[in-house]
Amino acid sequence: MRHESEPAEPVEALMARTAEGDEKAFAGIYDALAQPVMGLACRILRDAAQAEEVTQDVMIEVWRTADRFRPERGSAKAWVLTLAHRRAVDRVRSAQASTERERRAGVLAADRAFDQVTETVEGHDERRRVHRCLASLARLQRVPLVLAYYQGMTYIEVARSLSTPEGTVKSRMRSGLEQLRRCLEAGS
């Protein structure tokens, strides 16, 4: 005897017919799987309204992508629940990222008042110190750093442009950065 929510036809067969555009087959999938999708989404999201949205999104995705279902990889129910799980987890991650962005924005807004003149003067002073310290480096160290930091090249691109072995360029850059750091710290 079949349960009320079970379709007369296996969900896998309904999925094949849905892939061909059969709306009645999709209605059978919806009847069979909307509740399990909603339950999974509720457990992950802990919010019925968001779970309903995820359920709707997943069922629309099933309608649109039924042809991607591969019965040799598992059951149709498992495939649909996997879609639901991914969608719900994405929603949680999105909400967490949004909360984190808002928190960071709040922290930045709570910082001291912005003084454009002070910021401009400090920026000019720092650029002068960097240029002074760069000028104090040997040419073999300065040129790769300028190409990397001001031209946006990788150390591999720098090595090619200078016709120098990559390891040599990497060593010169590392040594130059260390000298630059010491010079900037001494000037602070």
Salt bridges, closest charged atoms under 4 A:
GLU9 OE1 - ARG17 NH1 2.30
ASP22 OD2 - ARG17 NH2 2.96
GLU53 OE1 - ARG91 NH1 2.78
ASP57 OD2 - ARG87 NH1 3.81
ASP57 OD2 - ARG91 NH2 3.58
GLU61 OE1 - ARG87 NH2 2.45
GLU100 OE2 - ARG103 NH2 2.63
GLU100 OE2 - ARG104 NH1 3.66
GLU119 OE2 - ARG112 NH2 3.13
ASP125 OD1 - ARG128 NH2 3.98
GLU178 OE2 - ARG181 NH2 2.30
GLU178 OE2 - ARG182 NH1 3.30
GLU185 OE1 - ARG181 NH1 2.84
